[in-house]
């Protein structure tokens, strides 16, 4: 429902502020950082997305392009809070 989406988007926006430095406020990345908009890893399996955020990633992204090492972001986060990360990006 629309009300739940508003709650998730608000919480997601707060958490996503940690990601904006690399992926941009609009989630489109650029240059050395991949876009999250439309990414099958962001929109798909929640567990995979959560594990990438919490533990980092080395190697190719969902598009097959490598962006170097994506550092782990688990400090101060829990797996339960991670699904909210995609909320501001999904709306794009």
C-alpha positions in Angstrom: 0.0 0.0 0.0 1.0 3.6 -0.6 1.3 4.4 3.1 3.8 1.5 3.7 5.8 2.6 0.7 6.1 6.1 2.2 7.4 4.7 5.5 9.9 2.5 3.7 11.0 5.3 1.4 11.6 7.6 4.4 13.6 5.1 6.3 15.5 4.1 3.1 16.4 7.7 2.4 17.9 8.1 5.8 20.0 5.0 5.5 20.8 5.6 1.8 22.5 8.9 2.7 25.5 6.7 3.6 25.6 5.5 0.0 25.2 8.8 -1.8 28.8 9.7 -1.6 29.5 7.1 -4.3 26.3 6.2 -6.0 24.9 9.8 -6.0 21.7 11.2 -4.6 19.8 9.8 -7.6 21.4 6.4 -7.3 22.8 6.6 -10.9 26.4 6.4 -9.9 28.8 7.5 -12.6 32.4 7.0 -13.6 33.9 4.8 -10.9 30.6 3.8 -9.3 27.8 1.8 -10.7 24.2 2.9 -11.1 21.7 1.3 -8.7 18.7 2.4 -10.7 17.2 -0.6 -12.4 19.9 -3.0 -11.1 18.6 -6.5 -10.9 20.7 -6.9 -7.7 18.8 -3.9 -6.1 15.4 -4.9 -7.4 15.8 -8.7 -7.2 16.9 -11.0 -4.4 16.9 -9.1 -1.1 19.4 -11.5 0.5 22.0 -10.9 -2.2 21.6 -7.2 -2.0 21.9 -7.3 1.8 25.1 -9.4 1.7 26.7 -7.0 -0.8 25.9 -4.0 1.4 27.0 -5.7 4.6 30.1 -7.6 3.3 31.2 -5.6 0.2 31.9 -6.9 -3.3 34.9 -7.6 -5.4 34.5 -8.3 -9.1 31.8 -7.7 -11.7 28.5 -6.0 -10.9 25.1 -7.2 -12.2 25.9 -5.7 -15.6 29.2 -7.6 -15.8 31.4 -4.5 -15.4 33.9 -4.4 -12.6 34.2 -1.3 -10.5 37.0 -2.4 -8.2 36.2 -3.2 -4.6 33.0 -2.1 -3.0 33.8 -1.8 0.8 31.6 -3.5 3.5 29.2 -1.2 5.1 28.1 -3.3 8.1 29.3 -1.0 10.8 26.2 0.2 12.5 23.9 -1.9 10.3 21.9 -5.1 10.6 20.6 -7.4 7.9 17.1 -6.4 9.0 17.7 -2.8 8.0 19.3 -3.4 4.7 16.1 -4.0 2.6 15.2 -0.4 3.1 18.3 0.6 1.2 16.6 0.1 -2.2 13.5 2.2 -1.4 14.8 5.6 -2.7 16.3 4.0 -5.7 13.3 1.8 -6.7 11.2 5.0 -7.2 13.4 6.2 -10.0 
